[in-house]
Amino acid sequence: MSDLPVRPDTPCVAVCSTTFDEVCRGCGRTVVEVAHWVSMSAEAKERVWQRILAQGYPRRNT
């Protein structure tokens, strides 16, 4: 059993936009993180989750 927190499958909130830079305005992931999400390890995903939550993501109303 893993010590990682239980999280949704993805931080995606269907508010996808990388208009001004390489970071999604909805979930806070980079374009590379979005592209590789399905192949990332649970630990790598958790590191992304920790970063985006600390930055105030995911955002549903952006």
C-alpha distances in whole Angstrom, upper triangle without the diagonal:
4,7,9,11,12,15,17,17,20,22,25,28,30,33,33,35,36,39,40,37,34,32,31,33,31,27,28,26,29,30,28,25,26,27,24,21,20,20,18,15,12,13,17,17,15,18,20,19,20,23,24,23,25,28,28,27,26,30,31,35,36
4,5,8,9,12,15,15,18,19,23,25,28,30,30,32,33,36,37,34,31,29,28,30,28,24,25,23,26,27,25,22,23,25,21,19,18,18,16,12,9,10,13,13,12,14,17,16,16,20,21,20,22,25,25,24,23,27,29,32,33
4,7,9,12,15,16,18,19,23,25,28,30,30,32,32,36,36,34,31,28,28,29,27,23,24,23,25,27,26,22,24,26,23,20,20,20,17,14,11,10,14,13,11,13,16,15,14,18,19,18,19,23,23,22,22,26,28,31,32
4,7,9,12,13,15,15,19,21,24,26,26,28,29,32,33,30,27,24,24,25,23,20,20,19,22,24,22,19,20,22,20,17,17,17,14,12,8,8,11,10,7,10,13,11,11,15,16,15,17,19,20,19,19,22,24,28,28
4,6,10,12,13,14,17,19,22,24,25,27,28,31,32,29,27,24,23,24,21,18,19,18,21,24,23,19,20,22,20,17,18,19,16,14,10,10,13,11,8,11,13,10,10,14,15,13,15,18,18,17,16,20,22,25,26
4,7,9,11,12,16,17,20,22,23,26,27,31,31,29,27,24,22,23,20,17,19,18,22,24,23,19,19,22,20,16,16,18,16,14,11,12,14,11,10,13,14,11,12,16,15,14,17,19,18,17,16,19,20,24,25
4,6,8,8,12,13,17,19,20,22,23,27,28,26,24,20,19,20,17,14,15,15,19,20,20,16,16,19,17,14,14,16,14,14,10,12,13,10,9,12,12,9,11,14,13,12,15,17,16,14,12,16,17,20,22
4,5,7,9,11,14,16,17,20,22,25,27,25,23,20,17,18,15,12,15,15,18,19,19,16,15,17,16,13,13,16,14,14,12,14,14,11,11,14,13,10,13,15,14,13,17,18,16,13,11,14,15,19,20
4,7,9,11,13,16,16,20,21,24,26,24,21,19,17,18,15,13,15,14,17,17,17,14,12,14,13,10,9,12,12,12,10,13,13,10,11,14,13,11,14,16,15,15,18,19,18,15,13,16,16,20,21
4,5,8,11,13,13,16,17,21,22,21,18,15,13,15,12,9,11,10,13,14,14,11,9,12,12,8,9,12,11,13,11,14,12,9,11,13,10,9,13,14,12,13,16,16,16,12,10,13,14,17,18
4,6,9,11,11,14,15,19,20,18,16,13,11,12,9,6,8,8,12,13,14,11,10,13,13,10,12,15,13,15,13,15,13,10,11,12,9,8,11,12,9,10,13,13,12,8,6,9,11,14,14
4,6,8,8,11,13,16,18,17,15,12,9,10,7,5,9,9,12,12,14,11,9,12,13,11,12,16,15,17,16,18,16,13,14,16,12,11,14,14,11,12,16,15,14,10,7,9,9,13,13
4,5,8,11,14,16,18,18,17,14,10,10,6,6,10,11,14,15,17,15,12,15,17,14,16,19,19,21,19,21,19,16,17,18,15,13,16,16,13,13,17,15,13,10,7,7,6,9,10
4,6,9,12,15,18,18,16,14,10,10,7,8,12,13,15,14,17,15,12,15,17,15,16,20,20,22,22,23,22,18,20,21,17,16,20,19,16,17,20,18,16,13,10,10,8,10,11
4,6,10,12,14,15,14,12,8,7,5,8,10,12,14,14,17,16,13,16,18,17,19,22,22,24,23,25,22,19,21,21,18,17,20,18,15,16,19,16,15,11,9,8,7,8,7
4,7,9,12,12,11,10,6,6,6,8,10,10,11,10,14,13,10,13,16,15,17,20,20,23,23,24,21,18,20,21,17,17,20,18,15,17,19,17,16,12,11,10,10,11,10
4,6,8,9,9,8,5,5,7,9,10,11,11,10,14,14,12,14,17,17,19,22,21,24,25,25,22,20,22,22,18,18,21,18,15,18,20,17,16,13,12,12,12,12,9
4,6,6,6,6,5,6,9,10,10,10,9,8,12,13,11,13,16,16,19,21,21,24,24,25,22,20,22,21,17,18,20,18,15,18,19,16,16,14,14,14,15,15,12
4,6,8,9,8,9,12,14,13,13,12,11,15,16,15,16,20,20,23,25,24,28,28,29,25,23,25,24,21,22,24,21,18,21,22,18,19,17,17,16,16,16,12
4,7,8,9,9,13,15,13,14,12,12,15,17,16,18,21,21,25,26,25,28,29,29,25,24,26,24,20,22,23,20,18,21,21,17,18,17,17,17,18,17,13
4,6,8,9,13,13,11,11,9,9,12,14,14,15,18,19,22,23,22,25,26,26,22,21,23,21,18,19,21,17,16,19,19,16,17,16,17,16,18,18,15
4,7,9,12,12,9,8,5,6,8,10,10,12,14,15,18,19,18,22,23,22,19,18,20,18,15,17,18,15,14,17,18,15,17,15,15,16,18,19,16
4,6,9,8,6,6,4,6,9,9,9,12,14,14,18,19,18,20,21,20,17,16,17,16,12,14,15,12,10,14,15,12,13,11,12,12,15,16,13
4,5,6,5,6,6,7,10,10,9,12,14,13,17,19,18,20,20,21,18,16,17,17,13,14,16,13,11,13,15,12,12,10,9,10,12,13,10
4,6,6,8,10,11,14,13,12,15,18,17,20,22,21,23,23,23,20,18,19,18,15,15,16,14,11,13,15,11,11,8,8,7,9,9,7
4,6,8,11,12,15,13,12,15,17,15,18,21,20,22,21,22,19,17,18,18,14,13,15,14,10,12,14,12,10,7,6,5,6,8,7
4,6,9,11,13,11,9,13,14,12,15,18,16,18,17,18,16,13,14,14,10,10,12,11,7,9,12,10,9,6,4,6,8,11,10
4,7,9,12,10,10,13,14,13,16,18,16,18,18,18,15,13,14,13,9,9,11,9,6,9,10,8,8,6,6,8,11,13,11
4,7,8,6,6,10,11,9,13,15,13,15,15,15,12,10,12,11,7,9,11,9,7,10,12,11,12,9,9,11,14,16,14
4,5,5,6,9,10,10,14,15,13,16,17,17,13,12,14,13,10,12,14,11,10,14,15,13,15,12,13,14,17,18,16
4,6,5,6,9,10,13,14,14,17,18,19,15,14,17,16,12,15,17,15,13,17,19,16,18,15,15,16,18,20,17
4,5,5,6,8,11,12,11,14,16,16,13,12,16,14,12,14,17,15,14,18,19,18,19,17,17,19,21,23,21
4,5,5,6,9,10,8,12,13,13,10,9,12,11,8,11,13,12,11,15,16,16,17,14,14,17,19,21,20
4,6,5,8,10,10,13,14,15,12,10,14,14,10,12,15,14,13,16,18,17,17,14,13,15,17,19,18
4,6,8,9,10,14,15,17,14,12,16,16,13,15,18,17,16,19,21,20,21,18,17,19,20,23,21
4,6,6,6,10,12,14,11,10,14,14,12,14,17,16,16,19,21,20,22,19,18,21,22,25,23
4,6,5,9,10,12,9,7,11,12,10,11,15,15,14,16,19,19,19,16,15,18,19,23,22
4,6,8,10,13,11,9,13,14,13,14,17,18,17,19,22,22,22,19,18,21,22,25,24
4,7,9,12,10,10,13,14,13,15,18,19,19,21,23,23,24,21,20,24,25,28,27
4,7,8,6,6,10,11,10,12,15,15,16,18,20,21,22,19,19,22,24,27,26
4,5,5,6,9,10,11,12,14,16,17,18,20,21,23,20,20,24,25,29,28
4,6,5,6,9,10,10,12,14,15,16,18,20,21,19,18,22,24,27,27
4,5,5,6,9,10,11,13,14,15,17,19,20,19,19,22,25,28,28
4,5,5,6,9,10,11,13,14,16,17,19,17,17,21,23,26,25
4,5,5,6,9,10,11,12,14,15,16,14,14,18,20,23,23
4,5,5,6,9,10,10,12,14,15,14,14,18,20,23,23
4,5,5,6,9,10,11,13,15,13,14,18,21,24,23
4,5,5,6,8,10,11,12,11,11,15,18,20,20
4,5,5,6,8,10,11,9,9,13,16,19,18
4,6,5,6,9,10,10,11,15,18,20,20
4,6,5,6,9,9,11,14,17,19,18
4,5,5,6,5,7,10,13,16,15
4,5,5,5,7,10,13,15,15
4,6,7,10,12,16,17,17
4,6,9,10,14,15,14
4,6,7,11,12,11
3,5,9,11,10
4,7,9,10
4,6,6
4,6
4
